[in-house]
Amino acid sequence: MTTQKWRTLSRVFLMLLMTVHLVSWYTMGIHAVGSIGIEALFSGLARGVLNAGFIFWMLVFVSAVLMGRAFCGWFCWFGGYLELVEWGIGDKLKIKIPKRILLYLGVIPFVSLGLKVYGAWLSSWIMKGFPAEFIFRLADVEPWGGQQTGISIIITLILYGPVLLFVFGQRAWCRYLCPIGALLKVFNGVKIGKVRLVNEECIGCGKCNRVCQMQVDVLGDLNTYGEVRDSNCIVCLKCTDECPTESIAFNLRRKDAFSLSADAASRAERSTLKRRKLSVFDVVIAMLWILLSVGMGLSGLNKNAPPQWAKATMTPGLLLIIYGLVWFGQRAWNKFTQ
């Protein structure tokens, strides 16, 4: 069985567990284990409760130390949905996937993380004080909790899937907006397992770069470090599967030091220069998104209990609106100056 089939099975298995979880809670009345969402984790910490979310995310964090963002590539159900969308319509609609990484949009998920998670957790500790004790309560928060409605689910699936795919390319949510991805990036500097060069037969064909859905500069990292260090790597291992010379593999530790040949290194340099092109366009989009999002958070506009469908559109909707305005402004300016 290929690596990608194992990845598919891992996500199917997680979805089955989630289904059993919801059915046992809402249909069978078995309230033994509550929500495992990231909000449940930080909500529990704010109140001094170690719940099911705490157990689940501690396991995820341990996996992040060992294997980086493998959770994103192997177990995240929403990442699986995005890959399904890309497989289903990406080729058929001939969507042009942008090859250049929008570097400055990488700061956005950290802002999302702060606004969505850290803000409530840390402000609770600051305002109410550190909990005197922590207690275990696995069923602390119910799994669903009415967080989504039918219309908000439809909006989420369309906006975060096909729409972001068309505008920003593959796994746009994972690269530019996901706060959980930003949280797991924190472990990038200490992770043990990495995709590494395992021989000196690499020909610098760049196939590893072309198959990477996260647009990681695999070849550039291999040339510079002998391993992939980019925090966007989700250990999907498509690069190792597609390598024609089997020069790269995932290892928990480096056994031997290998480097690219002069010819392969030259090709890697050319590829890296193309991918690291700086753009004022990206800077403007990121800065406007951050300023508006932080402004809304500080003013409390997003805390006045908006309907679920509105919440579902806030993050991607704001980014798309800003992207459209900046794009239109750039086109108008270019036309005016010609």
C-alpha positions as semicolon CSV with decimal commas, in nm:
position;residue;x (nm);y (nm);z (nm)
1;M;0,000;0,000;0,000
2;T;0,135;0,345;-0,094
3;T;0,199;0,623;0,156
4;Q;-0,087;0,833;0,019
5;K;-0,334;0,549;0,067
6;W;-0,221;0,520;0,429
7;R;-0,283;0,893;0,466
8;T;-0,633;0,855;0,330
9;L;-0,705;0,565;0,564
10;S;-0,576;0,762;0,863
11;R;-0,822;1,044;0,797
12;V;-1,109;0,802;0,732
13;F;-1,029;0,634;1,064
14;L;-1,036;0,969;1,245
15;M;-1,369;1,058;1,083
16;L;-1,513;0,725;1,197
17;L;-1,398;0,795;1,553
18;M;-1,557;1,140;1,541
19;T;-1,882;0,989;1,411
20;V;-1,887;0,733;1,693
21;H;-1,810;1,012;1,938
22;L;-2,106;1,227;1,825
23;V;-2,348;0,935;1,797
24;S;-2,261;0,802;2,142
25;W;-2,309;1,149;2,297
26;Y;-2,624;1,272;2,121
27;T;-2,803;0,947;2,032
28;M;-2,699;0,696;2,295
29;G;-2,664;0,944;2,581
30;I;-2,311;0,830;2,671
31;H;-2,145;1,146;2,805
32;A;-1,805;1,005;2,890
33;V;-1,586;1,212;2,658
34;G;-1,660;1,569;2,555
35;S;-1,524;1,800;2,287
36;I;-1,168;1,752;2,164
37;G;-1,161;2,085;1,980
38;I;-0,885;2,342;2,032
39;E;-1,140;2,581;2,188
40;A;-1,226;2,315;2,447
41;L;-0,857;2,286;2,539
42;F;-0,807;2,657;2,607
43;S;-1,151;2,701;2,760
44;G;-1,067;2,426;3,008
45;L;-0,727;2,573;3,090
46;A;-0,889;2,911;3,157
47;R;-1,122;2,744;3,411
48;G;-0,872;2,499;3,560
49;V;-1,021;2,193;3,388
50;L;-0,817;1,926;3,210
51;N;-1,073;1,788;2,966
52;A;-1,080;1,562;2,660
53;G;-0,951;1,850;2,449
54;F;-0,647;1,872;2,677
55;I;-0,570;1,498;2,635
56;F;-0,617;1,507;2,257
57;W;-0,404;1,815;2,197
58;M;-0,127;1,701;2,427
59;L;-0,099;1,393;2,204
60;V;-0,095;1,620;1,898
61;F;0,180;1,836;2,053
62;V;0,389;1,526;2,130
63;S;0,348;1,418;1,767
64;A;0,454;1,771;1,661
65;V;0,779;1,736;1,855
66;L;0,849;1,402;1,688
67;M;0,715;1,461;1,337
68;G;0,633;1,829;1,295
69;R;0,296;1,910;1,139
70;A;0,214;1,547;1,062
71;F;-0,127;1,600;1,225
72;C;-0,212;1,847;0,947
73;G;-0,107;1,603;0,677
74;W;-0,240;1,279;0,822
75;F;-0,529;1,336;1,064
76;C;-0,687;1,677;1,009
77;W;-1,033;1,609;0,867
78;F;-1,059;1,955;0,710
79;G;-0,724;1,912;0,535
80;G;-0,864;1,588;0,395
81;Y;-1,169;1,775;0,268
82;L;-0,948;2,035;0,097
83;E;-0,749;1,764;-0,078
84;L;-1,075;1,603;-0,189
85;V;-1,190;1,936;-0,339
86;E;-0,857;1,982;-0,517
87;W;-0,868;1,628;-0,650
88;G;-1,229;1,669;-0,763
89;I;-1,222;2,007;-0,938
90;G;-0,862;2,133;-0,955
91;D;-0,768;1,956;-1,278
92;K;-1,116;1,944;-1,429
93;L;-1,171;2,319;-1,409
94;K;-0,813;2,393;-1,514
95;I;-0,758;2,621;-1,216
96;K;-0,421;2,788;-1,240
97;I;-0,245;2,723;-0,911
98;P;-0,008;3,009;-0,823
99;K;0,352;2,891;-0,805
100;R;0,492;3,185;-0,610
101;I;0,453;3,168;-0,235
102;L;0,275;3,469;-0,084
103;L;0,539;3,508;0,185
104;Y;0,387;3,781;0,396
105;L;0,050;3,612;0,431
106;G;0,230;3,364;0,658
107;V;0,186;3,598;0,956
108;I;-0,193;3,593;0,928
109;P;-0,258;3,255;1,099
110;F;-0,061;3,369;1,404
111;V;-0,290;3,672;1,435
112;S;-0,590;3,438;1,397
113;L;-0,447;3,219;1,671
114;G;-0,408;3,513;1,905
115;L;-0,757;3,647;1,841
116;K;-0,932;3,311;1,846
117;V;-0,752;3,118;2,118
118;Y;-0,486;3,290;2,322
119;G;-0,692;3,604;2,376
120;A;-0,973;3,441;2,576
121;W;-0,741;3,202;2,762
122;L;-0,478;3,455;2,871
123;S;-0,726;3,733;2,941
124;S;-0,915;3,497;3,173
125;W;-0,597;3,421;3,366
126;I;-0,507;3,791;3,381
127;M;-0,853;3,911;3,489
128;K;-0,954;3,621;3,716
129;G;-0,613;3,493;3,821
130;F;-0,438;3,159;3,770
131;P;-0,662;2,864;3,869
132;A;-0,588;2,743;4,222
133;E;-0,610;2,382;4,106
134;F;-0,672;2,176;3,794
135;I;-0,925;1,894;3,781
136;F;-0,981;1,617;3,525
137;R;-1,322;1,627;3,358
138;L;-1,326;1,455;3,020
139;A;-1,689;1,546;2,950
140;D;-1,636;1,913;3,030
141;V;-1,765;2,049;2,697
142;E;-2,019;1,880;2,472
143;P;-1,877;1,771;2,134
144;W;-2,091;1,988;1,906
145;G;-2,229;2,260;2,129
146;G;-2,433;2,417;1,849
147;Q;-2,120;2,580;1,708
148;Q;-2,235;2,539;1,349
149;T;-2,566;2,549;1,167
150;G;-2,657;2,395;0,834
151;I;-2,608;2,719;0,640
152;S;-2,280;2,803;0,817
153;I;-2,143;2,457;0,736
154;I;-2,229;2,502;0,367
155;I;-2,068;2,849;0,363
156;T;-1,755;2,713;0,533
157;L;-1,719;2,424;0,289
158;I;-1,760;2,651;-0,015
159;L;-1,555;2,952;0,100
160;Y;-1,265;2,762;0,257
161;G;-1,259;2,502;-0,020
162;P;-1,329;2,593;-0,386
163;V;-1,321;2,972;-0,343
164;L;-0,986;2,994;-0,162
165;L;-0,847;2,726;-0,396
166;F;-0,934;2,938;-0,698
167;V;-0,788;3,262;-0,555
168;F;-0,486;3,149;-0,353
169;G;-0,409;2,793;-0,467
170;Q;-0,382;2,455;-0,299
171;R;-0,434;2,422;0,077
172;A;-0,481;2,801;0,105
173;W;-0,660;2,766;0,439
174;C;-0,373;2,558;0,581
175;R;-0,105;2,797;0,455
176;Y;-0,258;3,136;0,522
177;L;-0,541;3,120;0,776
178;C;-0,547;2,809;0,998
179;P;-0,473;2,905;1,363
180;I;-0,405;2,543;1,457
181;G;-0,140;2,523;1,186
182;A;0,018;2,835;1,335
183;L;0,017;2,672;1,679
184;L;0,193;2,361;1,547
185;K;0,451;2,577;1,368
186;V;0,579;2,670;1,713
187;F;0,725;2,319;1,738
188;N;0,909;2,344;1,406
189;G;1,239;2,441;1,567
190;V;1,246;2,140;1,799
191;K;1,089;1,867;1,585
192;I;1,297;1,553;1,547
193;G;1,162;1,389;1,232
194;K;1,225;1,558;0,896
195;V;1,235;1,481;0,525
196;R;1,607;1,440;0,456
197;L;1,852;1,359;0,180
198;V;1,942;0,991;0,205
199;N;2,184;0,968;-0,087
200;E;2,370;1,190;-0,332
201;E;2,180;1,087;-0,644
202;C;1,940;1,385;-0,652
203;I;1,932;1,532;-1,006
204;G;1,758;1,856;-0,909
205;C;1,454;1,780;-1,127
206;G;1,228;1,984;-0,896
207;K;0,950;1,726;-0,892
208;C;0,943;1,744;-0,512
209;N;0,857;2,114;-0,537
210;R;0,591;2,062;-0,802
211;V;0,394;1,797;-0,609
212;C;0,402;1,985;-0,276
213;Q;0,052;2,117;-0,201
214;M;0,190;2,347;0,070
215;Q;0,426;2,506;-0,185
216;V;0,731;2,428;0,028
217;D;1,065;2,490;-0,143
218;V;1,173;2,131;-0,082
219;L;1,465;2,143;-0,324
220;G;1,591;2,473;-0,182
221;D;1,586;2,341;0,176
222;L;1,762;2,021;0,071
223;N;2,031;2,227;-0,099
224;T;2,081;2,456;0,202
225;Y;2,033;2,219;0,497
226;G;2,020;1,866;0,359
227;E;1,667;1,843;0,506
228;V;1,330;2,019;0,485
229;R;1,297;2,283;0,758
230;D;1,010;2,489;0,622
231;S;0,736;2,520;0,886
232;N;0,469;2,469;0,619
233;C;0,576;2,107;0,566
234;I;0,289;1,880;0,677
235;V;0,486;1,555;0,625
236;C;0,245;1,433;0,357
237;L;0,547;1,259;0,198
238;K;0,431;1,322;-0,158
239;C;0,781;1,448;-0,232
240;T;0,940;1,124;-0,114
241;D;0,688;0,918;-0,310
242;E;0,751;1,110;-0,634
243;C;1,130;1,140;-0,612
244;P;1,261;0,952;-0,921
245;T;1,598;0,872;-0,760
246;E;1,463;0,793;-0,409
247;S;1,703;1,056;-0,276
248;I;1,477;1,183;0,003
249;A;1,298;1,007;0,288
250;F;1,145;1,087;0,625
251;N;1,378;1,002;0,916
252;L;1,358;1,069;1,288
253;R;1,730;1,138;1,291
254;R;2,002;1,206;1,037
255;K;2,235;0,910;0,996
256;D;2,467;1,047;0,728
257;A;2,526;1,393;0,587
258;F;2,451;1,418;0,214
259;S;2,456;1,715;-0,021
260;L;2,338;1,795;-0,373
261;S;2,570;1,768;-0,670
262;A;2,688;2,093;-0,831
263;D;2,435;2,058;-1,113
264;A;2,143;1,981;-0,877
265;A;2,246;2,267;-0,646
266;S;2,245;2,508;-0,939
267;R;1,892;2,404;-1,031
268;A;1,786;2,439;-0,668
269;E;1,920;2,795;-0,654
270;R;1,724;2,896;-0,962
271;S;1,406;2,743;-0,820
272;T;1,454;2,915;-0,484
273;L;1,502;3,258;-0,642
274;K;1,172;3,223;-0,829
275;R;0,982;3,119;-0,516
276;R;1,120;3,394;-0,294
277;K;1,019;3,685;-0,510
278;L;0,913;3,971;-0,284
279;S;0,585;4,147;-0,349
280;V;0,438;4,471;-0,215
281;F;0,103;4,326;-0,319
282;D;0,132;4,056;-0,052
283;V;0,253;4,299;0,215
284;V;-0,046;4,528;0,163
285;I;-0,294;4,238;0,181
286;A;-0,143;4,101;0,500
287;M;-0,114;4,438;0,677
288;L;-0,472;4,541;0,594
289;W;-0,608;4,204;0,708
290;I;-0,417;4,220;1,035
291;L;-0,514;4,582;1,110
292;L;-0,883;4,522;1,041
293;S;-0,894;4,191;1,230
294;V;-0,715;4,328;1,536
295;G;-0,930;4,641;1,520
296;M;-1,249;4,433;1,518
297;G;-1,119;4,226;1,806
298;L;-1,030;4,527;2,020
299;S;-1,354;4,710;1,942
300;G;-1,564;4,408;2,028
301;L;-1,751;4,409;1,696
302;N;-1,697;4,037;1,656
303;K;-1,822;3,961;2,008
304;N;-2,178;4,089;1,966
305;A;-2,309;3,738;1,899
306;P;-2,324;3,752;1,517
307;P;-2,507;3,459;1,354
308;Q;-2,306;3,149;1,274
309;W;-2,316;3,210;0,899
310;A;-2,157;3,552;0,956
311;K;-1,883;3,403;1,175
312;A;-1,809;3,147;0,903
313;T;-1,750;3,422;0,648
314;M;-1,543;3,660;0,864
315;T;-1,191;3,523;0,825
316;P;-1,189;3,417;0,456
317;G;-1,442;3,683;0,358
318;L;-1,228;3,964;0,494
319;L;-0,920;3,826;0,319
320;L;-1,103;3,791;-0,013
321;I;-1,247;4,142;0,006
322;I;-0,905;4,293;0,082
323;Y;-0,743;4,083;-0,191
324;G;-1,004;4,204;-0,440
325;L;-0,968;4,570;-0,341
326;V;-0,587;4,559;-0,358
327;W;-0,599;4,377;-0,692
328;F;-0,847;4,628;-0,834
329;G;-0,642;4,920;-0,701
330;Q;-0,324;4,778;-0,853
331;R;-0,491;4,730;-1,192
332;A;-0,636;5,083;-1,183
333;W;-0,299;5,234;-1,087
334;N;-0,118;5,047;-1,364
335;K;-0,377;5,161;-1,617
336;F;-0,353;5,523;-1,493
337;T;0,027;5,533;-1,513
338;Q;0,052;5,379;-1,859
